[in-house]
Amino acid sequence: MQLHSFFILMLGVSLVKTLESEPCRCEEKVNTCTVVAGSNGLPGTPGSPGLPGRDGKEGSKGEKGESGLRGTQGPPGKAGPPGSKGDQGIKGGKGDSGGKELELLKTHISALQAEVNSLQVTAKKTQQAILRHIFPNITRAGAKMFASNGAEGDFATSKEMCCEFGGQMASPRNEEENNAVLKFVTNFGKHVFLGMNDQETEGVFKHLNGEQMEYSNWAKGEPNGEHEDCIEIYSNGKWNDNSCNLLRLIVCEF
């Protein structure tokens, strides 16, 4: 019994020395310490669990993983119900045939042409009435009408007067027209300036529209004047070149 008490006493002394020789090691601000038992001591009782530690530093981002395989297309869905039928449009009328339209167009053209012809006839009659009032002396030769009111003027004045009334100076292009102008020379007893000259090129007589003369009825030895650029008609129907500044009977053609 005493020996048993002695062993218990020695065990307590050994435990006290072990506690004095080993310091207390603490976990992160934990007030309770875990007693480390000596090699010859008895194990101590477990302490209370410590507080959770701080979160660790965030690690580096990992590499991008490979994309997964694309899944196969699923089966087609069930067909929906048919849509409602639209309203039927109004049927157009039957078009006219091309032949009918063409005939109608021809009819309109014929009517317009007839109207134009009628207007031309009326205009011609009106023109003749006006001309007879202004030029009481008129003679015809073919499609041309020659007229005079007995007035006189030089070449420039004659050209301007005839142009003012829609005509031009008498310009015979054949013997018939030359004889028509000659009647005015005979009736008035005056020479008449014709509508040709060589003012542009000496010796080259042309009509007022620039055309070359194809018909002429020059007197013997004419033309012979270097500064005689205009043409007058004698009482015998022959032509002579003379100065354009002289006064002559004005005869116009329409």
VOBA-1610 file (N, C-alpha, C; in pm, whole numbers, padded with zeros to 5 digits, always signed):
BEGIN
Met+00083-00121+00000Met+00000+00000+00000Met+00084+00123+00000Gln+00186+00126+00073Gln+00278+00239+00076Gln+00354+00249-00053Leu+00389+00126-00104Leu+00461+00129-00233Leu+00371+00183-00343His+00246+00153-00341His+00153+00207-00442His+00140+00357-00429Ser+00136+00406-00309Ser+00127+00552-00289Ser+00252+00620-00337Phe+00367+00549-00319Phe+00495+00607-00362Phe+00497+00624-00513Phe+00447+00530-00588Phe+00446+00540-00735Phe+00354+00650-00782Ile+00245+00665-00715Ile+00154+00775-00753Ile+00219+00908-00731Leu+00295+00920-00616Leu+00362+01047-00587Leu+00467+01077-00690Met+00542+00976-00733Met+00649+00998-00832Met+00587+01035-00968Leu+00477+00978-00998Leu+00409+01014-01124Leu+00364+01158-01124Gly+00313+01207-01016Gly+00269+01348-01009Gly+00387+01442-01022Val+00505+01404-00953Val+00624+01492-00961Val+00673+01499-01103Ser+00674+01380-01168Ser+00722+01377-01308Ser+00633+01459-01399Leu+00502+01458-01374Leu+00408+01536-01456Leu+00429+01683-01436Val+00458+01725-01312Val+00479+01869-01285Val+00602+01917-01354Lys+00712+01835-01353Lys+00837+01878-01419Lys+00816+01890-01570Thr+00746+01795-01618Thr+00722+01803-01764Thr+00648+01928-01799Leu+00548+01968-01720Leu+00472+02091-01747Leu+00559+02212-01735Glu+00656+02214-01641Glu+00743+02331-01622Glu+00846+02340-01731Ser+00895+02223-01784Ser+01004+02227-01883Ser+00953+02254-02023Glu+00829+02223-02059Glu+00776+02243-02196Glu+00681+02361-02196Pro+00713+02468-02276Pro+00623+02584-02283Pro+00497+02550-02358Cys+00396+02636-02343Cys+00266+02618-02410Cys+00272+02677-02549Arg+00239+02599-02649Arg+00232+02649-02788Arg+00087+02671-02827Cys+00059+02793-02879Cys-00081+02832-02908Cys-00104+02836-03058Glu-00226+02807-03099Glu-00270+02817-03239Glu-00332+02954-03257Glu-00299+03031-03352Glu-00352+03157-03400Glu-00450+03221-03304Lys-00396+03287-03201Lys-00478+03365-03108Lys-00582+03279-03038Val-00545+03152-03002Val-00637+03066-02926Val-00590+03063-02782Asn-00680+03086-02691Asn-00645+03100-02549Asn-00611+02967-02484Thr-00658+02858-02541Thr-00629+02728-02479Thr-00508+02668-02542Cys-00426+02603-02470Cys-00303+02541-02516Cys-00317+02391-02511Thr-00246+02327-02598Thr-00245+02181-02599Thr-00120+02135-02529Val-00134+02054-02427Val-00022+02006-02346Val+00044+01892-02417Val+00176+01908-02439Val+00255+01802-02503Val+00307+01711-02395Ala+00271+01590-02397Ala+00310+01495-02290Ala+00452+01452-02308Gly+00516+01428-02198Gly+00654+01379-02200Gly+00658+01234-02242Ser+00777+01186-02261Ser+00793+01047-02307Ser+00745+00948-02204Asn+00749+00992-02074Asn+00710+00898-01970Asn+00574+00932-01911Gly+00510+01046-01956Gly+00382+01089-01897Gly+00264+01025-01963Leu+00152+01044-01905Leu+00026+00996-01959Leu-00029+01095-02061Pro-00101+01056-02159Pro-00158+01150-02260Pro-00261+01241-02196Gly-00260+01368-02241Gly-00357+01466-02189Gly-00489+01457-02262Thr-00582+01530-02210Thr-00715+01532-02274Thr-00714+01626-02394Pro-00787+01599-02504Pro-00790+01686-02626Pro-00848+01823-02593Gly-00785+01926-02650Gly-00836+02062-02631Gly-00952+02093-02723Ser-01012+02214-02708Ser-01125+02259-02794Ser-01074+02291-02935Pro-01152+02269-03038Pro-01108+02302-03176Pro-01086+02452-03194Gly-00979+02485-03269Gly-00945+02627-03293Gly-01042+02693-03392Leu-01034+02829-03401Leu-01118+02906-03494Leu-01076+02881-03638Pro-01165+02897-03734Pro-01128+02877-03875Pro-01019+02976-03917Gly-00924+02929-03997Gly-00816+03015-04046Gly-00863+03112-04155Arg-00779+03211-04190Arg-00811+03308-04296Arg-00813+03239-04433Asp-00890+03301-04527Asp-00890+03249-04665Asp-00753+03268-04725Gly-00705+03170-04798Gly-00575+03181-04864Gly-00579+03276-04984Lys-00462+03317-05036Lys-00451+03406-05151Lys-00502+03335-05276Glu-00578+03410-05360Glu-00638+03352-05480Glu-00529+03305-05574Gly-00541+03187-05626Gly-00441+03132-05716Gly-00455+03185-05858Ser-00355+03157-05943Ser-00356+03203-06083Ser-00465+03130-06161Lys-00517+03201-06270Lys-00625+03146-06350Lys-00576+03027-06431Gly-00650+02921-06432Gly-00610+02803-06505Gly-00630+02818-06655Glu-00566+02732-06736Glu-00580+02737-06881Glu-00721+02697-06923Lys-00762+02755-07045Lys-00896+02729-07097Lys-00906+02584-07143Gly-01008+02518-07098Gly-01024+02379-07135Gly-01073+02363-07278Glu-01056+02248-07337Glu-01102+02222-07472Glu-01255+02219-07476Ser-01307+02274-07595Ser-01452+02276-07609Ser-01505+02135-07629Gly-01622+02114-07578Gly-01680+01981-07590Gly-01734+01955-07729Leu-01761+01836-07764Leu-01815+01800-07894Leu-01959+01848-07907Arg-01992+01897-08037Arg-02127+01946-08063Arg-02224+01829-08072Gly-02334+01844-08007Gly-02431+01737-08008Gly-02498+01721-08144Thr-02551+01609-08173Thr-02621+01584-08299Thr-02757+01653-08299Gln-02803+01692-08423Gln-02930+01761-08437Gln-03045+01669-08403Gly-03137+01722-08330Gly-03250+01642-08290Gly-03347+01619-08404Pro-03441+01532-08392Pro-03540+01503-08498Pro-03632+01622-08519Pro-03685+01644-08646Pro-03774+01758-08673Pro-03900+01751-08589Gly-03946+01871-08555Gly-04067+01877-08474Gly-04192+01843-08554Lys-04298+01833-08491Lys-04425+01800-08553Lys-04477+01919-08634Ala-04526+01892-08756Ala-04575+01999-08842Ala-04694+02069-08780Gly-04696+02207-08797Gly-04807+02283-08743Gly-04930+02274-08830Pro-05042+02328-08786Pro-05168+02322-08863Pro-05159+02411-08987Pro-05222+02380-09099Pro-05218+02463-09222Pro-05282+02599-09198Gly-05226+02703-09270Gly-05280+02838-09256Gly-05413+02853-09328Ser-05481+02964-09296Ser-05611+02989-09358Ser-05593+03032-09503Lys-05684+03000-09590Lys-05678+03032-09732Lys-05709+03180-09754Gly-05622+03245-09834Gly-05642+03388-09859Gly-05761+03413-09951Asp-05804+03543-09953Asp-05917+03580-10039Asp-05872+03580-10184Gln-05955+03534-10270Gln-05924+03530-10411Gln-05942+03668-10472Gly-05839+03712-10552Gly-05847+03845-10613Gly-05953+03851-10722Ile-05989+03977-10756Ile-06090+03997-10860Ile-06026+03974-10996Lys-06088+03901-11078Lys-06035+03870-11211Lys-06044+03992-11300Gly-05930+04023-11368Gly-05928+04139-11456Gly-06007+04116-11583Gly-06046+04227-11642Gly-06121+04216-11766Gly-06032+04176-11882Lys-06089+04128-11984Lys-06015+04084-12101Lys-05961+04205-12177Gly-05828+04204-12203Gly-05768+04316-12273Gly-05801+04317-12421Asp-05791+04440-12479Asp-05815+04450-12622Asp-05699+04392-12699Ser-05723+04337-12811Ser-05616+04280-12893Ser-05533+04392-12952Gly-05404+04359-12981Gly-05314+04459-13039Gly-05364+04511-13172Gly-05426+04425-13252Gly-05475+04468-13382Gly-05583+04574-13371Lys-05668+04560-13272Lys-05776+04659-13254Lys-05720+04794-13214Glu-05620+04792-13125Glu-05557+04918-13082Glu-05487+04986-13199Leu-05421+04907-13283Leu-05351+04962-13399Leu-05448+05028-13495Glu-05561+04965-13520Glu-05662+05023-13609Glu-05716+05153-13552Leu-05737+05153-13419Leu-05788+05274-13355Leu-05686+05388-13367Leu-05557+05354-13351Leu-05452+05455-13364Leu-05445+05510-13506Lys-05459+05422-13604Lys-05458+05468-13744Lys-05574+05562-13772Thr-05688+05532-13712Thr-05805+05618-13731Thr-05780+05758-13675His-05718+05763-13556His-05687+05893-13495His-05587+05971-13580Ile-05485+05900-13632Ile-05384+05966-13715Ile-05446+06023-13842Ser-05533+05946-13903Ser-05600+05993-14026Ser-05685+06117-13998Ala-05753+06116-13883Ala-05835+06231-13848Ala-05749+06354-13824Leu-05634+06335-13757Leu-05544+06447-13732Leu-05485+06500-13862Gln-05449+06408-13953Gln-05393+06450-14081Gln-05493+06532-14161Ala-05617+06488-14158Ala-05721+06562-14229Ala-05738+06702-14169Glu-05730+06708-14036Glu-05744+06837-13970Glu-05627+06930-14005Val-05504+06872-14010Val-05386+06951-14047Val-05400+07004-14190Asn-05445+06918-14280Asn-05462+06960-14421Asn-05563+07072-14432Ser-05670+07060-14353Ser-05772+07165-14355Ser-05716+07297-14304Leu-05635+07288-14197Leu-05575+07409-14143Leu-05476+07472-14242Gln-05404+07387-14314Gln-05308+07438-14412Gln-05380+07511-14525Val-05490+07455-14569Val-05568+07520-14676Val-05622+07654-14627Thr-05673+07654-14503Thr-05726+07778-14447Thr-05616+07883-14432Ala-05498+07838-14383Ala-05387+07930-14364Ala-05340+07988-14498Lys-05339+07901-14600Lys-05296+07948-14732Lys-05392+08052-14788Lys-05521+08026-14769Lys-05620+08123-14817Lys-05608+08255-14741Thr-05586+08243-14610Thr-05570+08364-14529Thr-05447+08442-14572Gln-05337+08368-14595Gln-05214+08433-14639Gln-05234+08504-14772Gln-05300+08437-14865Gln-05324+08498-14995Gln-05410+08623-14984Ala-05509+08617-14893Ala-05595+08735-14874Ala-05513+08852-14820Ile-05423+08821-14725Ile-05339+08927-14669Ile-05243+08981-14774Leu-05183+08888-14849Leu-05088+08930-14952Leu-05156+09014-15060Arg-05277+08977-15096Arg-05349+09054-15197Arg-05380+09195-15147His-05399+09203-15014His-05423+09335-14958His-05295+09420-14957Ile-05182+09352-14926Ile-05054+09423-14920Ile-04991+09434-15057Phe-04998+09323-15133Phe-04941+09320-15268Phe-05054+09294-15368Pro-05114+09396-15419Pro-05228+09377-15511Pro-05189+09315-15645Asn-05061+09314-15677Asn-05016+09259-15805Asn-04949+09123-15779Ile-05015+09016-15826Ile-04966+08880-15801Ile-04963+08800-15931Thr-04858+08724-15948Thr-04843+08633-16063Thr-04793+08499-16013Arg-04846+08390-16072Arg-04806+08256-16030Arg-04718+08191-16137Ala-04627+08105-16086Ala-04542+08025-16174Ala-04513+07894-16102Gly-04577+07788-16147Gly-04561+07659-16079Gly-04617+07668-15937Ala-04537+07627-15840Ala-04580+07630-15700Ala-04552+07765-15635Lys-04485+07854-15704Lys-04448+07984-15648Lys-04550+08092-15683Met-04556+08191-15595Met-04639+08308-15618Met-04550+08432-15606Phe-04548+08515-15709Phe-04468+08637-15710Phe-04561+08757-15692Ala-04518+08853-15608Ala-04607+08966-15575Ala-04527+09095-15559Ser-04598+09208-15586Ser-04537+09340-15569Ser-04646+09442-15543Asn-04611+09545-15468Asn-04705+09656-15443Asn-04656+09785-15506Gly-04555+09774-15591Gly-04505+09892-15662Gly-04398+09967-15585Ala-04365+09924-15461Ala-04263+09995-15383Ala-04124+09968-15439Glu-04034+10062-15410Glu-03896+10048-15454Glu-03802+10047-15333Gly-03682+09994-15355Gly-03584+09993-15248Gly-03452+09936-15299Asp-03346+09958-15223Asp-03218+09897-15262Asp-03222+09748-15227Phe-03110+09679-15249Phe-03110+09533-15228Phe-03143+09497-15082Ala-03081+09565-14986Ala-03102+09534-14844Ala-03246+09559-14803Thr-03305+09671-14850Thr-03443+09704-14816Thr-03541+09603-14876Ser-03514+09565-15001Ser-03600+09467-15068Ser-03599+09333-14993Lys-03480+09289-14954Lys-03468+09162-14882Lys-03543+09168-14748Glu-03532+09278-14676Glu-03596+09292-14546Glu-03748+09296-14558Met-03800+09367-14660Met-03944+09378-14677Met-04007+09242-14710Cys-03946+09168-14802Cys-04000+09037-14839Cys-03996+08941-14722Cys-03888+08946-14645Cys-03874+08857-14529Cys-03978+08889-14422Glu-04010+09016-14407Glu-04108+09060-14306Glu-04244+08998-14329Phe-04281+08974-14455Phe-04412+08918-14486Phe-04405+08767-14515Gly-04296+08704-14475Gly-04285+08559-14487Gly-04235+08509-14620Gly-04179+08593-14702Gly-04127+08549-14832Gly-03980+08584-14848Gln-03935+08592-14970Gln-03798+08634-15001Gln-03796+08703-15136Met-03687+08767-15170Met-03676+08836-15299Met-03692+08736-15412Ala-03753+08777-15517Ala-03774+08690-15634Ala-03642+08634-15681Ser-03634+08500-15691Ser-03510+08431-15730Ser-03545+08323-15833Pro-03557+08360-15960Pro-03595+08263-16064Pro-03496+08146-16074Arg-03551+08024-16080Arg-03467+07904-16094Arg-03494+07833-16227Asn-03581+07891-16308Asn-03606+07838-16443Asn-03668+07949-16527Glu-03692+07922-16654Glu-03742+08023-16748Glu-03883+08066-16713Glu-03966+07972-16667Glu-04104+08007-16631Glu-04107+08110-16519Glu-04028+08088-16416Glu-04024+08183-16305Glu-03962+08316-16348Asn-03864+08311-16438Asn-03803+08435-16488Asn-03905+08518-16566Asn-03989+08452-16644Asn-04092+08523-16720Asn-04198+08582-16626Ala-04223+08515-16510Ala-04320+08568-16414Ala-04268+08700-16356Val-04140+08708-16327Val-04083+08832-16274Val-04082+08940-16384Leu-04058+08897-16506Leu-04053+08992-16617Leu-04184+09067-16635Lys-04296+09006-16600Lys-04426+09072-16611Lys-04431+09198-16526Phe-04368+09195-16406Phe-04367+09314-16320Phe-04280+09423-16382Val-04170+09383-16444Val-04082+09480-16510Val-04159+09550-16622Thr-04236+09472-16697Thr-04313+09528-16809Thr-04428+09615-16759Asn-04501+09566-16658Asn-04619+09639-16609Asn-04580+09770-16542Phe-04471+09772-16462Phe-04431+09893-16390Phe-04325+09974-16465Gly-04267+09914-16567Gly-04165+09985-16643Gly-04041+10012-16560Lys-04008+09922-16470Lys-03891+09940-16383Lys-03812+09810-16376His-03680+09825-16358His-03597+09707-16337His-03622+09650-16196Val-03596+09519-16181Val-03620+09450-16054Val-03491+09383-16007Phe-03461+09400-15878Phe-03348+09327-15819Phe-03391+09181-15794Leu-03304+09086-15830Leu-03328+08945-15801Leu-03255+08906-15672Gly-03299+08793-15615Gly-03243+08754-15484Gly-03114+08674-15494Met-03020+08714-15579Met-02888+08650-15589Met-02780+08757-15588Asn-02659+08721-15539Asn-02547+08817-15537Asn-02416+08741-15522Asp-02305+08819-15545Asp-02171+08760-15524Asp-02094+08838-15417Gln-02167+08884-15313Gln-02106+08962-15206Gln-02006+08879-15126Glu-02027+08749-15118Glu-01936+08665-15042Glu-01807+08638-15119Thr-01819+08598-15245Thr-01703+08569-15330Thr-01725+08635-15465Glu-01633+08721-15506Glu-01646+08794-15632Glu-01654+08697-15750Gly-01759+08717-15832Gly-01778+08635-15951Gly-01855+08507-15926Val-01883+08473-15800Val-01958+08351-15767Val-02095+08393-15712Phe-02198+08393-15797Phe-02331+08435-15755Phe-02406+08317-15692Lys-02471+08346-15578Lys-02545+08244-15504Lys-02682+08297-15465His-02775+08203-15439His-02906+08240-15385His-02888+08282-15239Leu-02993+08342-15182Leu-02985+08393-15045Leu-02965+08281-14942Asn-03004+08158-14975Asn-02984+08047-14883Asn-02847+07982-14897Gly-02761+08041-14983Gly-02625+07991-14999Gly-02608+07891-15111Glu-02717+07853-15181Glu-02706+07755-15289Glu-02649+07819-15416Gln-02573+07738-15490Gln-02517+07785-15615Gln-02628+07804-15719Met-02611+07900-15809Met-02709+07923-15915Met-02694+07815-16022Glu-02806+07747-16054Glu-02806+07648-16161Glu-02872+07703-16288Tyr-02953+07807-16270Tyr-03016+07872-16386Tyr-02972+08019-16389Ser-02942+08068-16509Ser-02908+08209-16525Ser-02953+08255-16664Asn-02971+08386-16678Asn-03015+08443-16807Asn-02941+08575-16831Trp-02807+08569-16826Trp-02724+08688-16837Trp-02734+08749-16978Ala-02731+08881-16981Ala-02719+08952-17109Ala-02579+08929-17163Lys-02557+08956-17290Lys-02428+08932-17353Lys-02321+09016-17285Gly-02211+08950-17247Gly-02099+09019-17183Gly-02114+09038-17034Glu-02223+08989-16976Glu-02246+09001-16831Glu-02223+08866-16762Pro-02188+08870-16636Pro-02156+08987-16550Pro-02016+09039-16579Asn-01996+09170-16561Asn-01867+09230-16595Asn-01821+09336-16494Gly-01898+09362-16391Gly-01860+09467-16296Gly-01793+09410-16173Glu-01672+09463-16140Glu-01599+09412-16023Glu-01670+09447-15893His-01732+09564-15885His-01801+09605-15763His-01953+09606-15782Glu-02001+09529-15878Glu-02143+09517-15903Glu-02187+09377-15856Asp-02233+09372-15730Asp-02257+09242-15664Asp-02401+09193-15675Cys-02494+09277-15723Cys-02634+09236-15729Cys-02678+09220-15875Ile-02796+09153-15893Ile-02846+09122-16027Ile-02980+09194-16047Glu-02992+09261-16162Glu-03120+09321-16199Glu-03165+09257-16330Ile-03297+09256-16351Ile-03353+09199-16472Ile-03404+09312-16562Tyr-03361+09306-16690Tyr-03401+09407-16787Tyr-03544+09381-16837Ser-03594+09472-16919Ser-03728+09459-16976Ser-03736+09348-17079Asn-03622+09300-17129Asn-03622+09187-17222Asn-03600+09052-17152Gly-03593+09056-17017Gly-03578+08934-16941Gly-03433+08894-16914Lys-03337+08970-16972Lys-03197+08939-16951Lys-03148+09001-16819Trp-03035+08945-16770Trp-02981+08986-16640Trp-02855+09070-16659Asn-02838+09160-16560Asn-02719+09244-16558Asn-02673+09259-16412Asp-02541+09257-16391Asp-02492+09283-16255Asp-02477+09432-16237Asn-02515+09481-16117Asn-02513+09624-16092Asn-02491+09647-15942Ser-02476+09775-15905Ser-02453+09811-15765Ser-02577+09779-15682Cys-02555+09730-15560Cys-02666+09691-15471Cys-02732+09812-15406Asn-02674+09930-15421Asn-02727+10050-15355Asn-02831+10122-15440Leu-02852+10079-15563Leu-02951+10143-15649Leu-03093+10107-15607Leu-03189+10192-15641Leu-03329+10164-15611Leu-03392+10088-15726Arg-03460+09977-15690Arg-03525+09896-15792Arg-03663+09854-15740Leu-03751+09811-15834Leu-03884+09764-15798Leu-03869+09638-15709Ile-03947+09636-15602Ile-03942+09521-15510Ile-04044+09416-15552Val-03996+09295-15582Val-04081+09182-15616Val-04043+09066-15523Cys-04142+09013-15453Cys-04117+08903-15358Cys-04177+08773-15412Glu-04126+08664-15365Glu-04182+08532-15398Glu-04225+08460-15272Phe-04336+08387-15282Phe-04391+08312-15167Phe-04418+08167-15210
//
